[in-house]
Amino acid sequence: MKYYSTSGSAPLATLEEAVVNGLAPDKGLYLPVSIPQIDRAFLRELPHLSLPEVAYGVATVLFGDDIDKSELKRIVFETMSFDIPLTTVEKNIYSLELFHGPTAAFKDVGARFMARVLGYFTRKERERRITVLVATSGDTGSAVANGFLGVPGVDVIVLYPEGLVSDIQEKQFTTLGQNVTALEVRGTFDDCQSMVKSAFMDSELKKSLNLTSANSINIARFLPQSFYYFYAYGQIKSIFDKRDISEIPEVVFSVPSGNFGNLCAGLVAKRMGLPVKRFIAANNSNDIVCKYLESGKFEPRASVATIANAMDVGNPSNFERILDLCSGSHEAVKMEISGKAYSDSQIAETITGLYNRTGYLADPHGACGYRALSESLSNGEVGLFLETAHPAKFRDTILDIAGLEVEIPERLAAYMRGKKQSIPISAGYDALRSFLKQSHR
Ligand SMILES: *Cc1c(COP(=O)(O)O)cnc(C)c1O
């Protein structure tokens, strides 16, 4: 499979080049030149397959030409070694719980897959070392650091703003050691992000260190997120089969969205042949895409802080991919995606209301997904919202707004017992540049 850039002026790339480059040289995002079709027979089999079996079936179609089959199988089975259960929340509304991985957020799937793919490519060229540079406001850093932990040939450097991430998030990337280094920046998340951007623009440094990014612009983090849409569809089918209903209602996915990697991966699944009726983009007050859906104008702006902070994104980076998958047409985007945005107080009342009615505790992101579904599902549709993080990751918020104590799962509690190790660094590219030069001499 070859990959093209959405900006249209970079040469086609192989999977390896696309993964190592991250962003295309013309600053566009990579997408497959043609989206491969999934077998109808495979779709019929879905209800009878396990999560890794489904993922391997989809991965073979996407990556089978570029990664040796037995290696790909190992990569997929290691990536998908945790459950993604489907929970009934209300009549015809289901939660797809993507938070049972090591750092309790859906980003574990893409981060683990990308780490293993990059490890596969560096193994083939023994001399090569790759440095993954990532700026985080919390969740991305933890998923990437854990995904890449111990992968030979790859160093991970996480930049995060001092005092601005939660304790549990900080512990998830500062206690690991091995090939993971945490830089504690005296500044904001925006400072961290602009330091990382400057490093990527520094072509001499980028080349000498083989710098790459691990956010959802990277094709190896983005594409595997399509796996669980297939699995979820199979599980829904199996629920209806058990009730002896052979025709399932039309399936709608509601996706809590920030950079829109997750939703866009669902769109890829649909293009591969998964029968999804439509998608809902669930936003917090950062409603840039919702506004685009209304007006046809895409107008990025500075993000505002909300209680669903993993979606505090003012310039959603995967928007270009969505537009490309819809041939650049606003009308076409609107046919498949609708948008709903919620303020902090609406998110809070949704969490409390849902819990009181059903006993289901959603995190602030999943709550947006749930509410968007409950407000727009019509007859003949069945809805799934992606529950993107474990509520324990937002323990203080939930205690605050709903007065509920969330129990911390053992895998998260274990991080809290680790010892924090970070390197303090001042904001600004000079400090990062000298750190990188010195540590890689
Ligand atoms: C990253 C994240 C999102 C947003 O996902 P995108 O792919 O950036 O749209 C939603 N919820 C949680 C919990 C996240 O960590």
PDBQT file of the ligand as one rigid body, heavy atoms in Angstrom, charges set to zero:
ROOT
HETATM    1  C1  LIG A 501      -7.695  11.905  23.030  1.00  0.00    +0.000 C 
HETATM    2  C2  LIG A 501      -9.015  11.740  23.651  1.00  0.00    +0.000 A 
HETATM    3  C3  LIG A 501     -10.207  12.075  22.980  1.00  0.00    +0.000 A 
HETATM    4  C4  LIG A 501     -10.214  12.700  21.593  1.00  0.00    +0.000 C 
HETATM    5  O1  LIG A 501      -9.812  11.798  20.602  1.00  0.00    +0.000 OA
HETATM    6  P1  LIG A 501      -9.428  12.347  19.142  1.00  0.00    +0.000 P 
HETATM    7  O2  LIG A 501      -9.017  11.157  18.372  1.00  0.00    +0.000 OA
HETATM    8  O3  LIG A 501      -8.310  13.328  19.350  1.00  0.00    +0.000 OA
HETATM    9  O4  LIG A 501     -10.639  13.009  18.597  1.00  0.00    +0.000 OA
HETATM   10  C5  LIG A 501     -11.419  11.825  23.614  1.00  0.00    +0.000 A 
HETATM   11  N1  LIG A 501     -11.454  11.315  24.859  1.00  0.00    +0.000 NA
HETATM   12  C6  LIG A 501     -10.339  10.989  25.536  1.00  0.00    +0.000 A 
HETATM   13  C7  LIG A 501     -10.465  10.444  26.900  1.00  0.00    +0.000 C 
HETATM   14  C8  LIG A 501      -9.087  11.186  24.966  1.00  0.00    +0.000 A 
HETATM   15  O5  LIG A 501      -7.983  10.863  25.657  1.00  0.00    +0.000 OA
ENDROOT
TORSDOF 0
